[in-house]
Amino acid sequence: MNIVLNYSPIALFLIMIGIGMSVSIKSLIEVYKNLKVLLTGLLLQMLILPTIGLCFAIFAPVDTAVKLGVILITCVPSAISSNYITKLASGNIALSVSLTAVTSSLSFITIPFMLIIVAPIILDEAIIFQEFNFKKISLFLFFMATVPILIGTFINTKFSIFVEKIKKIYSIFSLLLFLIIIFAAWFSEWDFIISLYKSIGLLVVLLLILILVITYTLVNLLNLSEINRKTIIIESLIQNAAAAIIVGSAFLGVEGGYLAVAALYALLQYKILIFLWVINKFYYNLNLKSKKR
């Protein structure tokens, strides 16, 4: 499975092209018309989530590898799967894709800034991130995330008819690549993941609940529409574990537990969403029955 992880940057490049091809100029214009909603999503994803991760790392009684893994997973942008989930949840797909594209495009600045500059100031254990070369990691993320998104957007703009024909197939292809990277991380650190699941599974669930509560509170305080609230909550909760795994393996190596934290988070974030979906369906059916009476 290390072979898969070695080629994972290529997979990420192809995934990001798919995100770019999902973005149209028209949809971007529509999203940018409501700056309040867009800025709320960007604020949560690029500032509040990394801050939550840092606070967790400071106060949670876990070892260094877990702390660094948590910081890493909360710094990355939302995952491509968030767009699929938003569609299934009848959310604002244009907003979801735009948030994923913008946060991914800017990750070559945001991720190294949080990891190399901010984290070591706040947490002594994060001093290991200072070993990263800011320029090197920025260029790596620029060519792995920003460039392919721009390429995908260009392709969609110039060859929209062609993109419309292949969009569904390419979306499935991108999702499969994403899942392969996650499964590769699970397989390569399976023993560590099992031990983590038993020792800090509850803490990671609490981290997810904290993210959910803060996001839910903010979008409600700002009085956003239901469709936009739903979308931003999904975008904030679903992190790009594949990107965290790729960055971690490229700069920290494939051992030590960093990948295991990202893989564990990836597993639990979907469990939380499924649980929320079941609860939502239950209350929906309950309200439906009460109205019929």
DAJOQUI-V844531 format. One record per residue. N is the residue number from 1. PHI is phi in whole degrees, 0 to 359 (NA if undefined). PSI is psi in radians with two decimals (999 if undefined). D_LAST is the distance of its C-alpha to the last C-alpha in whole Angstrom. Layout:
{{N	PHI	PSI	D_LAST} {N	PHI	PSI	D_LAST}}
This chain:
{{1	NA	-0.32	56} {2	297	-0.47	59} {3	298	-0.75	60} {4	299	-0.80	56} {5	295	-0.58	56} {6	295	-0.58	60} {7	262	0.10	58} {8	296	-0.54	55} {9	301	-0.61	56} {10	294	-0.71	57} {11	298	-0.75	53} {12	298	-0.71	52} {13	302	-0.79	54} {14	291	-0.65	52} {15	297	-0.76	49} {16	292	-0.56	50} {17	299	-0.71	51} {18	298	-0.71	47} {19	297	-0.76	46} {20	300	-0.68	48} {21	288	-0.27	48} {22	277	-0.23	44} {23	265	2.21	45} {24	245	2.66	46} {25	301	-0.68	47} {26	298	-0.81	45} {27	294	-0.64	42} {28	296	-0.73	44} {29	299	-0.75	45} {30	298	-0.73	41} {31	292	-0.76	40} {32	291	-0.25	44} {33	293	-0.50	42} {34	250	1.36	40} {35	297	-0.53	42} {36	302	-0.82	40} {37	293	-0.82	38} {38	298	-0.82	41} {39	294	-0.57	43} {40	298	-0.82	40} {41	298	-0.74	39} {42	292	-0.70	43} {43	299	-0.80	44} {44	297	-0.84	41} {45	289	-0.68	43} {46	261	-0.29	46} {47	234	-0.92	47} {48	291	-0.78	44} {49	298	-0.83	43} {50	300	-0.61	47} {51	294	-0.73	47} {52	299	-0.76	45} {53	299	-0.73	47} {54	294	-0.74	50} {55	297	-0.71	48} {56	299	-0.79	47} {57	297	-0.59	50} {58	289	-0.81	52} {59	261	-0.38	50} {60	286	2.38	49} {61	279	1.20	51} {62	232	2.90	52} {63	281	3.03	55} {64	300	-0.75	56} {65	301	-0.73	55} {66	293	-0.74	52} {67	301	-0.81	52} {68	294	-0.65	54} {69	296	-0.70	51} {70	294	-0.77	48} {71	301	-0.76	50} {72	297	-0.82	51} {73	291	-0.52	47} {74	275	-0.15	46} {75	271	-0.40	49} {76	283	2.80	48} {77	285	3.11	45} {78	291	2.78	42} {79	270	2.79	42} {80	298	-0.50	42} {81	295	-0.37	39} {82	297	-0.55	37} {83	292	-0.69	37} {84	294	-0.77	35} {85	294	-0.69	33} {86	300	-0.70	32} {87	296	-0.79	32} {88	295	-0.55	29} {89	272	0.10	27} {90	58	0.75	27} {91	268	-2.95	29} {92	273	1.67	32} {93	296	-0.71	35} {94	300	-0.72	38} {95	293	-0.76	38} {96	301	-0.87	37} {97	296	-0.71	40} {98	296	-0.77	42} {99	296	-0.75	42} {100	298	-0.78	43} {101	293	-0.80	46} {102	293	-0.82	47} {103	294	-0.62	47} {104	291	-0.71	48} {105	296	-0.63	51} {106	270	0.00	52} {107	296	-0.40	52} {108	291	-0.27	56} {109	257	-0.84	56} {110	292	-0.76	53} {111	294	-0.94	53} {112	297	-0.56	57} {113	297	-0.82	57} {114	291	-0.72	54} {115	284	-0.79	56} {116	270	-0.56	60} {117	257	-0.92	60} {118	283	-0.92	57} {119	304	-0.82	56} {120	296	-0.46	60} {121	290	-0.67	60} {122	273	-0.62	57} {123	231	2.15	57} {124	300	-0.69	61} {125	297	-0.42	59} {126	280	0.09	58} {127	300	-0.41	62} {128	299	-0.52	62} {129	293	-0.37	60} {130	290	-0.24	63} {131	287	-0.31	65} {132	293	2.52	63} {133	270	2.00	65} {134	306	-0.83	63} {135	296	-0.72	65} {136	295	-0.83	64} {137	290	-0.58	61} {138	295	-0.78	60} {139	295	-0.70	62} {140	302	-0.86	60} {141	289	-0.58	57} {142	298	-0.80	58} {143	280	-0.40	59} {144	271	-0.41	56} {145	237	-0.97	53} {146	293	-0.89	54} {147	301	-0.87	56} {148	297	-0.57	54} {149	295	-0.73	51} {150	296	-0.69	54} {151	297	-0.81	55} {152	298	-0.73	52} {153	295	-0.70	51} {154	298	-0.79	54} {155	299	-0.76	53} {156	294	-0.60	50} {157	287	-0.75	52} {158	273	-0.51	55} {159	231	0.93	53} {160	299	-0.64	50} {161	294	-0.76	50} {162	297	-0.77	51} {163	298	-0.70	49} {164	299	-0.61	46} {165	287	-0.63	47} {166	259	-0.08	47} {167	304	-0.83	45} {168	296	-0.80	42} {169	295	-0.77	45} {170	293	-0.60	46} {171	297	-0.77	43} {172	296	-0.74	43} {173	300	-0.77	46} {174	296	-0.75	46} {175	296	-0.70	43} {176	297	-0.75	45} {177	300	-0.76	48} {178	301	-0.82	46} {179	293	-0.62	45} {180	298	-0.73	48} {181	296	-0.77	50} {182	298	-0.82	47} {183	296	-0.62	48} {184	297	-0.72	51} {185	294	-0.73	51} {186	302	-0.82	49} {187	293	-0.75	52} {188	290	-0.47	55} {189	233	0.62	53} {190	302	-0.80	51} {191	299	-0.72	53} {192	292	-0.66	52} {193	296	-0.74	49} {194	299	-0.77	48} {195	292	-0.64	50} {196	294	-0.72	48} {197	302	-0.70	45} {198	285	-0.66	46} {199	272	-0.72	47} {200	234	0.22	46} {201	306	-0.77	42} {202	295	-0.69	40} {203	295	-0.69	42} {204	293	-0.65	42} {205	298	-0.73	38} {206	297	-0.65	38} {207	299	-0.79	40} {208	297	-0.72	37} {209	294	-0.69	35} {210	299	-0.78	37} {211	299	-0.76	38} {212	297	-0.81	34} {213	295	-0.78	33} {214	295	-0.75	36} {215	296	-0.82	35} {216	300	-0.75	31} {217	297	-0.79	33} {218	295	-0.82	35} {219	293	-0.49	33} {220	281	-0.65	31} {221	297	-0.60	34} {222	276	-0.02	35} {223	58	0.78	32} {224	283	2.77	32} {225	293	2.79	29} {226	301	-0.74	26} {227	295	-0.65	28} {228	283	-0.64	31} {229	301	-0.85	30} {230	302	-0.78	29} {231	295	-0.82	32} {232	293	-0.64	34} {233	298	-0.79	33} {234	297	-0.79	33} {235	298	-0.65	37} {236	285	-0.59	38} {237	282	-0.71	37} {238	272	1.81	38} {239	266	2.67	42} {240	280	1.44	44} {241	299	-0.55	46} {242	299	-0.76	48} {243	295	-0.72	50} {244	297	-0.71	50} {245	295	-0.74	52} {246	292	-0.80	54} {247	297	-0.78	55} {248	299	-0.80	55} {249	290	-0.56	57} {250	288	-0.61	60} {251	244	-0.31	61} {252	245	-0.20	60} {253	92	2.97	61} {254	266	0.06	58} {255	237	2.84	59} {256	113	-0.14	58} {257	101	-0.16	54} {258	296	-0.77	53} {259	292	-0.60	52} {260	297	-0.67	50} {261	296	-0.78	48} {262	297	-0.74	47} {263	293	-0.68	46} {264	294	-0.76	44} {265	300	-0.76	42} {266	301	-0.73	42} {267	294	-0.82	40} {268	285	-0.52	38} {269	296	-0.62	37} {270	284	-0.58	35} {271	297	-0.73	33} {272	297	-0.76	32} {273	296	-0.72	30} {274	297	-0.74	29} {275	300	-0.79	28} {276	297	-0.67	26} {277	296	-0.75	25} {278	297	-0.79	23} {279	299	-0.77	22} {280	298	-0.76	20} {281	296	-0.70	19} {282	299	-0.85	17} {283	291	-0.56	15} {284	295	-0.82	15} {285	293	-0.61	13} {286	296	-0.78	11} {287	293	-0.63	10} {288	296	-0.75	9} {289	294	-0.69	7} {290	293	-0.58	5} {291	290	-0.61	5} {292	292	-0.53	4} {293	288	999	0}}
